[in-house]
Amino acid sequence: MFVVCKEHVEIAIDEFVDEYEDAPDLVDLTEVRFTAWEPPACCQFCSESPRFLIV
């Protein structure tokens, strides 16, 4: 699972495919909220706000 900004989506997808050998699902965090989970404050690759959940 990756939580990333728009700039780092491609890197996260590449790493997901390398690790799991399958295409990930992308969730736009501006459109979806989870009741039992809060996204981290920043992207996993930089200090920007996260925009996508890649699972």
N, CA, C, O and CB atoms as a CASP TS submission, in Angstrom:
PFRMAT TS
TARGET T0000
AUTHOR 0000-0000-0000
METHOD Language model
MODEL 1
PARENT N/A
ATOM      1  N   MET     1       0.848  -1.167   0.000  1.00  0.00           N
ATOM      2  CA  MET     1       0.000   0.000   0.000  1.00  0.00           C
ATOM      3  C   MET     1       0.897   1.233   0.000  1.00  0.00           C
ATOM      4  O   MET     1       1.879   1.303   0.739  1.00  0.00           O
ATOM      5  CB  MET     1      -0.967  -0.004   1.219  1.00  0.00           C
ATOM      6  N   PHE     2       0.551   2.183  -0.821  1.00  0.00           N
ATOM      7  CA  PHE     2       1.272   3.446  -0.896  1.00  0.00           C
ATOM      8  C   PHE     2       0.274   4.590  -0.778  1.00  0.00           C
ATOM      9  O   PHE     2      -0.843   4.502  -1.287  1.00  0.00           O
ATOM     10  CB  PHE     2       2.084   3.552  -2.216  1.00  0.00           C
ATOM     11  N   VAL     3       0.674   5.647  -0.117  1.00  0.00           N
ATOM     12  CA  VAL     3      -0.115   6.873  -0.040  1.00  0.00           C
ATOM     13  C   VAL     3       0.792   7.963  -0.582  1.00  0.00           C
ATOM     14  O   VAL     3       1.803   8.307   0.029  1.00  0.00           O
ATOM     15  CB  VAL     3      -0.616   7.189   1.446  1.00  0.00           C
ATOM     16  N   VAL     4       0.414   8.509  -1.751  1.00  0.00           N
ATOM     17  CA  VAL     4       1.325   9.404  -2.455  1.00  0.00           C
ATOM     18  C   VAL     4       0.624  10.637  -3.024  1.00  0.00           C
ATOM     19  O   VAL     4      -0.597  10.673  -3.176  1.00  0.00           O
ATOM     20  CB  VAL     4       2.013   8.656  -3.568  1.00  0.00           C
ATOM     21  N   CYS     5       1.437  11.641  -3.331  1.00  0.00           N
ATOM     22  CA  CYS     5       0.943  12.833  -4.009  1.00  0.00           C
ATOM     23  C   CYS     5       0.838  12.535  -5.512  1.00  0.00           C
ATOM     24  O   CYS     5       1.264  11.479  -5.982  1.00  0.00           O
ATOM     25  CB  CYS     5       1.881  14.064  -3.739  1.00  0.00           C
ATOM     26  N   LYS     6       0.278  13.466  -6.233  1.00  0.00           N
ATOM     27  CA  LYS     6       0.074  13.285  -7.679  1.00  0.00           C
ATOM     28  C   LYS     6       1.405  13.088  -8.414  1.00  0.00           C
ATOM     29  O   LYS     6       1.477  12.332  -9.383  1.00  0.00           O
ATOM     30  CB  LYS     6      -0.674  14.497  -8.267  1.00  0.00           C
ATOM     31  N   GLU     7       2.435  13.758  -7.960  1.00  0.00           N
ATOM     32  CA  GLU     7       3.745  13.693  -8.612  1.00  0.00           C
ATOM     33  C   GLU     7       4.384  12.298  -8.524  1.00  0.00           C
ATOM     34  O   GLU     7       5.132  11.906  -9.420  1.00  0.00           O
ATOM     35  CB  GLU     7       4.677  14.720  -7.990  1.00  0.00           C
ATOM     36  N   HIS     8       4.098  11.561  -7.469  1.00  0.00           N
ATOM     37  CA  HIS     8       4.764  10.280  -7.239  1.00  0.00           C
ATOM     38  C   HIS     8       3.892   9.055  -7.530  1.00  0.00           C
ATOM     39  O   HIS     8       4.245   7.944  -7.134  1.00  0.00           O
ATOM     40  CB  HIS     8       5.232  10.219  -5.823  1.00  0.00           C
ATOM     41  N   VAL     9       2.780   9.236  -8.204  1.00  0.00           N
ATOM     42  CA  VAL     9       1.887   8.116  -8.524  1.00  0.00           C
ATOM     43  C   VAL     9       2.607   7.067  -9.372  1.00  0.00           C
ATOM     44  O   VAL     9       2.519   5.875  -9.078  1.00  0.00           O
ATOM     45  CB  VAL     9       0.632   8.623  -9.262  1.00  0.00           C
ATOM     46  N   GLU    10       3.304   7.483 -10.402  1.00  0.00           N
ATOM     47  CA  GLU    10       3.967   6.525 -11.295  1.00  0.00           C
ATOM     48  C   GLU    10       5.029   5.704 -10.562  1.00  0.00           C
ATOM     49  O   GLU    10       5.155   4.503 -10.802  1.00  0.00           O
ATOM     50  CB  GLU    10       4.607   7.260 -12.474  1.00  0.00           C
ATOM     51  N   ILE    11       5.779   6.329  -9.688  1.00  0.00           N
ATOM     52  CA  ILE    11       6.802   5.613  -8.926  1.00  0.00           C
ATOM     53  C   ILE    11       6.143   4.563  -8.027  1.00  0.00           C
ATOM     54  O   ILE    11       6.609   3.426  -7.948  1.00  0.00           O
ATOM     55  CB  ILE    11       7.648   6.602  -8.079  1.00  0.00           C
ATOM     56  N   ALA    12       5.065   4.948  -7.357  1.00  0.00           N
ATOM     57  CA  ALA    12       4.374   4.019  -6.466  1.00  0.00           C
ATOM     58  C   ALA    12       3.762   2.856  -7.247  1.00  0.00           C
ATOM     59  O   ALA    12       3.803   1.715  -6.786  1.00  0.00           O
ATOM     60  CB  ALA    12       3.286   4.752  -5.676  1.00  0.00           C
ATOM     61  N   ILE    13       3.203   3.129  -8.411  1.00  0.00           N
ATOM     62  CA  ILE    13       2.636   2.051  -9.242  1.00  0.00           C
ATOM     63  C   ILE    13       3.748   1.093  -9.664  1.00  0.00           C
ATOM     64  O   ILE    13       3.582  -0.124  -9.584  1.00  0.00           O
ATOM     65  CB  ILE    13       1.912   2.635 -10.501  1.00  0.00           C
ATOM     66  N   ASP    14       4.868   1.631 -10.107  1.00  0.00           N
ATOM     67  CA  ASP    14       5.996   0.783 -10.510  1.00  0.00           C
ATOM     68  C   ASP    14       6.469  -0.097  -9.357  1.00  0.00           C
ATOM     69  O   ASP    14       6.715  -1.289  -9.547  1.00  0.00           O
ATOM     70  CB  ASP    14       7.157   1.646 -11.018  1.00  0.00           C
ATOM     71  N   GLU    15       6.598   0.480  -8.165  1.00  0.00           N
ATOM     72  CA  GLU    15       7.039  -0.304  -7.015  1.00  0.00           C
ATOM     73  C   GLU    15       6.011  -1.364  -6.625  1.00  0.00           C
ATOM     74  O   GLU    15       6.376  -2.476  -6.241  1.00  0.00           O
ATOM     75  CB  GLU    15       7.312   0.612  -5.830  1.00  0.00           C
ATOM     76  N   PHE    16       4.730  -1.020  -6.723  1.00  0.00           N
ATOM     77  CA  PHE    16       3.675  -1.992  -6.412  1.00  0.00           C
ATOM     78  C   PHE    16       3.737  -3.173  -7.373  1.00  0.00           C
ATOM     79  O   PHE    16       3.677  -4.327  -6.948  1.00  0.00           O
ATOM     80  CB  PHE    16       2.284  -1.327  -6.477  1.00  0.00           C
ATOM     81  N   VAL    17       3.857  -2.888  -8.666  1.00  0.00           N
ATOM     82  CA  VAL    17       3.919  -3.948  -9.679  1.00  0.00           C
ATOM     83  C   VAL    17       5.170  -4.798  -9.491  1.00  0.00           C
ATOM     84  O   VAL    17       5.111  -6.021  -9.624  1.00  0.00           O
ATOM     85  CB  VAL    17       3.896  -3.345 -11.098  1.00  0.00           C
ATOM     86  N   ASP    18       6.295  -4.171  -9.185  1.00  0.00           N
ATOM     87  CA  ASP    18       7.531  -4.926  -8.940  1.00  0.00           C
ATOM     88  C   ASP    18       7.375  -5.881  -7.762  1.00  0.00           C
ATOM     89  O   ASP    18       7.855  -7.014  -7.802  1.00  0.00           O
ATOM     90  CB  ASP    18       8.698  -3.968  -8.680  1.00  0.00           C
ATOM     91  N   GLU    19       6.698  -5.412  -6.712  1.00  0.00           N
ATOM     92  CA  GLU    19       6.570  -6.225  -5.507  1.00  0.00           C
ATOM     93  C   GLU    19       5.497  -7.311  -5.626  1.00  0.00           C
ATOM     94  O   GLU    19       5.722  -8.453  -5.223  1.00  0.00           O
ATOM     95  CB  GLU    19       6.258  -5.338  -4.330  1.00  0.00           C
ATOM     96  N   TYR    20       4.331  -6.958  -6.177  1.00  0.00           N
ATOM     97  CA  TYR    20       3.194  -7.888  -6.181  1.00  0.00           C
ATOM     98  C   TYR    20       2.910  -8.524  -7.542  1.00  0.00           C
ATOM     99  O   TYR    20       2.093  -9.439  -7.641  1.00  0.00           O
ATOM    100  CB  TYR    20       1.966  -7.170  -5.716  1.00  0.00           C
ATOM    101  N   GLU    21       3.579  -8.044  -8.585  1.00  0.00           N
ATOM    102  CA  GLU    21       3.386  -8.554  -9.949  1.00  0.00           C
ATOM    103  C   GLU    21       1.922  -8.536 -10.377  1.00  0.00           C
ATOM    104  O   GLU    21       1.441  -9.459 -11.034  1.00  0.00           O
ATOM    105  CB  GLU    21       3.927  -9.968 -10.055  1.00  0.00           C
ATOM    106  N   ASP    22       1.224  -7.467  -9.992  1.00  0.00           N
ATOM    107  CA  ASP    22      -0.180  -7.283 -10.333  1.00  0.00           C
ATOM    108  C   ASP    22      -0.455  -5.787 -10.396  1.00  0.00           C
ATOM    109  O   ASP    22       0.264  -4.993  -9.788  1.00  0.00           O
ATOM    110  CB  ASP    22      -1.119  -7.990  -9.298  1.00  0.00           C
ATOM    111  N   ALA    23      -1.481  -5.406 -11.121  1.00  0.00           N
ATOM    112  CA  ALA    23      -1.847  -3.997 -11.228  1.00  0.00           C
ATOM    113  C   ALA    23      -2.569  -3.547  -9.953  1.00  0.00           C
ATOM    114  O   ALA    23      -3.425  -4.270  -9.442  1.00  0.00           O
ATOM    115  CB  ALA    23      -2.741  -3.758 -12.475  1.00  0.00           C
ATOM    116  N   PRO    24      -2.237  -2.379  -9.444  1.00  0.00           N
ATOM    117  CA  PRO    24      -2.879  -1.896  -8.218  1.00  0.00           C
ATOM    118  C   PRO    24      -4.212  -1.212  -8.505  1.00  0.00           C
ATOM    119  O   PRO    24      -4.530  -0.889  -9.650  1.00  0.00           O
ATOM    120  CB  PRO    24      -1.955  -0.932  -7.486  1.00  0.00           C
ATOM    121  N   ASP    25      -4.972  -1.003  -7.459  1.00  0.00           N
ATOM    122  CA  ASP    25      -6.157  -0.152  -7.505  1.00  0.00           C
ATOM    123  C   ASP    25      -5.733   1.220  -7.017  1.00  0.00           C
ATOM    124  O   ASP    25      -4.966   1.335  -6.060  1.00  0.00           O
ATOM    125  CB  ASP    25      -7.339  -0.738  -6.637  1.00  0.00           C
ATOM    126  N   LEU    26      -6.232   2.268  -7.674  1.00  0.00           N
ATOM    127  CA  LEU    26      -5.934   3.632  -7.273  1.00  0.00           C
ATOM    128  C   LEU    26      -7.191   4.260  -6.705  1.00  0.00           C
ATOM    129  O   LEU    26      -8.260   4.194  -7.312  1.00  0.00           O
ATOM    130  CB  LEU    26      -5.389   4.459  -8.461  1.00  0.00           C
ATOM    131  N   VAL    27      -7.056   4.870  -5.535  1.00  0.00           N
ATOM    132  CA  VAL    27      -8.176   5.525  -4.878  1.00  0.00           C
ATOM    133  C   VAL    27      -7.820   6.991  -4.706  1.00  0.00           C
ATOM    134  O   VAL    27      -6.788   7.322  -4.123  1.00  0.00           O
ATOM    135  CB  VAL    27      -8.510   4.856  -3.506  1.00  0.00           C
ATOM    136  N   ASP    28      -8.681   7.873  -5.218  1.00  0.00           N
ATOM    137  CA  ASP    28      -8.468   9.305  -5.075  1.00  0.00           C
ATOM    138  C   ASP    28      -8.948   9.718  -3.685  1.00  0.00           C
ATOM    139  O   ASP    28     -10.141   9.642  -3.390  1.00  0.00           O
ATOM    140  CB  ASP    28      -9.212  10.108  -6.197  1.00  0.00           C
ATOM    141  N   LEU    29      -8.034  10.150  -2.847  1.00  0.00           N
ATOM    142  CA  LEU    29      -8.375  10.487  -1.465  1.00  0.00           C
ATOM    143  C   LEU    29      -9.192  11.760  -1.340  1.00  0.00           C
ATOM    144  O   LEU    29      -9.712  12.051  -0.263  1.00  0.00           O
ATOM    145  CB  LEU    29      -7.126  10.623  -0.656  1.00  0.00           C
ATOM    146  N   THR    30      -9.319  12.525  -2.414  1.00  0.00           N
ATOM    147  CA  THR    30     -10.187  13.709  -2.358  1.00  0.00           C
ATOM    148  C   THR    30     -11.641  13.325  -2.576  1.00  0.00           C
ATOM    149  O   THR    30     -12.540  14.113  -2.285  1.00  0.00           O
ATOM    150  CB  THR    30      -9.757  14.748  -3.405  1.00  0.00           C
ATOM    151  N   GLU    31     -11.883  12.112  -3.091  1.00  0.00           N
ATOM    152  CA  GLU    31     -13.243  11.657  -3.369  1.00  0.00           C
ATOM    153  C   GLU    31     -13.737  10.577  -2.414  1.00  0.00           C
ATOM    154  O   GLU    31     -14.942  10.345  -2.325  1.00  0.00           O
ATOM    155  CB  GLU    31     -13.321  11.146  -4.769  1.00  0.00           C
ATOM    156  N   VAL    32     -12.835   9.914  -1.700  1.00  0.00           N
ATOM    157  CA  VAL    32     -13.199   8.778  -0.862  1.00  0.00           C
ATOM    158  C   VAL    32     -12.712   9.002   0.564  1.00  0.00           C
ATOM    159  O   VAL    32     -11.591   9.463   0.780  1.00  0.00           O
ATOM    160  CB  VAL    32     -12.615   7.472  -1.432  1.00  0.00           C
ATOM    161  N   ARG    33     -13.557   8.674   1.530  1.00  0.00           N
ATOM    162  CA  ARG    33     -13.181   8.734   2.950  1.00  0.00           C
ATOM    163  C   ARG    33     -13.397   7.352   3.555  1.00  0.00           C
ATOM    164  O   ARG    33     -14.344   6.651   3.198  1.00  0.00           O
ATOM    165  CB  ARG    33     -14.014   9.827   3.724  1.00  0.00           C
ATOM    166  N   PHE    34     -12.520   6.969   4.467  1.00  0.00           N
ATOM    167  CA  PHE    34     -12.638   5.708   5.181  1.00  0.00           C
ATOM    168  C   PHE    34     -12.932   6.022   6.642  1.00  0.00           C
ATOM    169  O   PHE    34     -12.308   6.906   7.229  1.00  0.00           O
ATOM    170  CB  PHE    34     -11.341   4.844   5.034  1.00  0.00           C
ATOM    171  N   THR    35     -13.873   5.306   7.224  1.00  0.00           N
ATOM    172  CA  THR    35     -14.254   5.599   8.610  1.00  0.00           C
ATOM    173  C   THR    35     -13.212   5.124   9.613  1.00  0.00           C
ATOM    174  O   THR    35     -13.033   5.749  10.659  1.00  0.00           O
ATOM    175  CB  THR    35     -15.590   4.958   8.927  1.00  0.00           C
ATOM    176  N   ALA    36     -12.527   4.038   9.314  1.00  0.00           N
ATOM    177  CA  ALA    36     -11.587   3.468  10.279  1.00  0.00           C
ATOM    178  C   ALA    36     -10.123   3.743   9.939  1.00  0.00           C
ATOM    179  O   ALA    36      -9.234   3.133  10.533  1.00  0.00           O
ATOM    180  CB  ALA    36     -11.804   1.986  10.375  1.00  0.00           C
ATOM    181  N   TRP    37      -9.852   4.651   8.994  1.00  0.00           N
ATOM    182  CA  TRP    37      -8.470   4.913   8.578  1.00  0.00           C
ATOM    183  C   TRP    37      -8.312   6.363   8.170  1.00  0.00           C
ATOM    184  O   TRP    37      -9.114   6.889   7.397  1.00  0.00           O
ATOM    185  CB  TRP    37      -8.060   3.987   7.418  1.00  0.00           C
ATOM    186  N   GLU    38      -7.295   7.000   8.680  1.00  0.00           N
ATOM    187  CA  GLU    38      -6.937   8.353   8.279  1.00  0.00           C
ATOM    188  C   GLU    38      -5.638   8.290   7.485  1.00  0.00           C
ATOM    189  O   GLU    38      -4.683   7.650   7.925  1.00  0.00           O
ATOM    190  CB  GLU    38      -6.795   9.294   9.517  1.00  0.00           C
ATOM    191  N   PRO    39      -5.583   8.939   6.327  1.00  0.00           N
ATOM    192  CA  PRO    39      -4.334   8.917   5.563  1.00  0.00           C
ATOM    193  C   PRO    39      -3.231   9.674   6.299  1.00  0.00           C
ATOM    194  O   PRO    39      -3.514  10.564   7.101  1.00  0.00           O
ATOM    195  CB  PRO    39      -4.548   9.523   4.166  1.00  0.00           C
ATOM    196  N   PRO    40      -1.979   9.321   6.028  1.00  0.00           N
ATOM    197  CA  PRO    40      -0.865  10.047   6.639  1.00  0.00           C
ATOM    198  C   PRO    40      -0.874  11.517   6.216  1.00  0.00           C
ATOM    199  O   PRO    40      -1.540  11.892   5.251  1.00  0.00           O
ATOM    200  CB  PRO    40       0.475   9.394   6.258  1.00  0.00           C
ATOM    201  N   ALA    41      -0.146  12.318   6.931  1.00  0.00           N
ATOM    202  CA  ALA    41      -0.104  13.752   6.659  1.00  0.00           C
ATOM    203  C   ALA    41       0.670  14.105   5.403  1.00  0.00           C
ATOM    204  O   ALA    41       0.463  15.172   4.825  1.00  0.00           O
ATOM    205  CB  ALA    41       0.495  14.467   7.821  1.00  0.00           C
ATOM    206  N   CYS    42       1.573  13.206   4.967  1.00  0.00           N
ATOM    207  CA  CYS    42       2.366  13.527   3.787  1.00  0.00           C
ATOM    208  C   CYS    42       2.603  12.298   2.920  1.00  0.00           C
ATOM    209  O   CYS    42       2.457  11.162   3.369  1.00  0.00           O
ATOM    210  CB  CYS    42       3.696  14.136   4.198  1.00  0.00           C
ATOM    211  N   CYS    43       2.963  12.548   1.693  1.00  0.00           N
ATOM    212  CA  CYS    43       3.309  11.534   0.710  1.00  0.00           C
ATOM    213  C   CYS    43       4.465  10.679   1.228  1.00  0.00           C
ATOM    214  O   CYS    43       5.312  11.164   1.979  1.00  0.00           O
ATOM    215  CB  CYS    43       3.676  12.187  -0.640  1.00  0.00           C
ATOM    216  N   GLN    44       4.499   9.424   0.833  1.00  0.00           N
ATOM    217  CA  GLN    44       5.579   8.535   1.262  1.00  0.00           C
ATOM    218  C   GLN    44       6.924   8.891   0.643  1.00  0.00           C
ATOM    219  O   GLN    44       7.961   8.439   1.128  1.00  0.00           O
ATOM    220  CB  GLN    44       5.234   7.111   0.919  1.00  0.00           C
ATOM    221  N   PHE    45       6.927   9.701  -0.429  1.00  0.00           N
ATOM    222  CA  PHE    45       8.165  10.037  -1.124  1.00  0.00           C
ATOM    223  C   PHE    45       8.588  11.491  -0.951  1.00  0.00           C
ATOM    224  O   PHE    45       9.711  11.849  -1.305  1.00  0.00           O
ATOM    225  CB  PHE    45       8.017   9.738  -2.579  1.00  0.00           C
ATOM    226  N   CYS    46       7.703  12.339  -0.409  1.00  0.00           N
ATOM    227  CA  CYS    46       8.047  13.753  -0.212  1.00  0.00           C
ATOM    228  C   CYS    46       7.171  14.325   0.902  1.00  0.00           C
ATOM    229  O   CYS    46       6.476  13.578   1.590  1.00  0.00           O
ATOM    230  CB  CYS    46       7.864  14.570  -1.538  1.00  0.00           C
ATOM    231  N   SER    47       7.201  15.624   1.079  1.00  0.00           N
ATOM    232  CA  SER    47       6.438  16.251   2.159  1.00  0.00           C
ATOM    233  C   SER    47       5.107  16.838   1.701  1.00  0.00           C
ATOM    234  O   SER    47       4.440  17.520   2.479  1.00  0.00           O
ATOM    235  CB  SER    47       7.261  17.330   2.794  1.00  0.00           C
ATOM    236  N   GLU    48       4.706  16.587   0.450  1.00  0.00           N
ATOM    237  CA  GLU    48       3.433  17.078  -0.060  1.00  0.00           C
ATOM    238  C   GLU    48       2.260  16.309   0.555  1.00  0.00           C
ATOM    239  O   GLU    48       2.444  15.220   1.100  1.00  0.00           O
ATOM    240  CB  GLU    48       3.397  16.966  -1.590  1.00  0.00           C
ATOM    241  N   SER    49       1.081  16.866   0.468  1.00  0.00           N
ATOM    242  CA  SER    49      -0.120  16.189   0.948  1.00  0.00           C
ATOM    243  C   SER    49      -0.431  15.000   0.051  1.00  0.00           C
ATOM    244  O   SER    49      -0.293  15.100  -1.168  1.00  0.00           O
ATOM    245  CB  SER    49      -1.321  17.161   0.995  1.00  0.00           C
ATOM    246  N   PRO    50      -0.844  13.883   0.626  1.00  0.00           N
ATOM    247  CA  PRO    50      -1.161  12.709  -0.196  1.00  0.00           C
ATOM    248  C   PRO    50      -2.448  12.918  -0.966  1.00  0.00           C
ATOM    249  O   PRO    50      -3.371  13.570  -0.477  1.00  0.00           O
ATOM    250  CB  PRO    50      -1.272  11.455   0.674  1.00  0.00           C
ATOM    251  N   ARG    51      -2.514  12.371  -2.163  1.00  0.00           N
ATOM    252  CA  ARG    51      -3.698  12.502  -3.010  1.00  0.00           C
ATOM    253  C   ARG    51      -4.261  11.133  -3.376  1.00  0.00           C
ATOM    254  O   ARG    51      -5.470  10.993  -3.560  1.00  0.00           O
ATOM    255  CB  ARG    51      -3.363  13.292  -4.282  1.00  0.00           C
ATOM    256  N   PHE    52      -3.394  10.117  -3.484  1.00  0.00           N
ATOM    257  CA  PHE    52      -3.840   8.800  -3.934  1.00  0.00           C
ATOM    258  C   PHE    52      -3.413   7.697  -2.983  1.00  0.00           C
ATOM    259  O   PHE    52      -2.321   7.720  -2.415  1.00  0.00           O
ATOM    260  CB  PHE    52      -3.305   8.513  -5.319  1.00  0.00           C
ATOM    261  N   LEU    53      -4.308   6.734  -2.827  1.00  0.00           N
ATOM    262  CA  LEU    53      -4.019   5.493  -2.126  1.00  0.00           C
ATOM    263  C   LEU    53      -3.867   4.426  -3.188  1.00  0.00           C
ATOM    264  O   LEU    53      -4.755   4.240  -4.020  1.00  0.00           O
ATOM    265  CB  LEU    53      -5.141   5.124  -1.085  1.00  0.00           C
ATOM    266  N   ILE    54      -2.754   3.730  -3.165  1.00  0.00           N
ATOM    267  CA  ILE    54      -2.472   2.698  -4.159  1.00  0.00           C
ATOM    268  C   ILE    54      -2.400   1.364  -3.423  1.00  0.00           C
ATOM    269  O   ILE    54      -1.515   1.130  -2.601  1.00  0.00           O
ATOM    270  CB  ILE    54      -1.134   2.996  -4.946  1.00  0.00           C
ATOM    271  N   VAL    55      -3.373   0.487  -3.748  1.00  0.00           N
ATOM    272  CA  VAL    55      -3.456  -0.818  -3.071  1.00  0.00           C
ATOM    273  C   VAL    55      -3.646  -1.943  -4.066  1.00  0.00           C
ATOM    274  O   VAL    55      -3.736  -3.106  -3.674  1.00  0.00           O
ATOM    275  CB  VAL    55      -4.602  -0.829  -2.057  1.00  0.00           C
TER
END
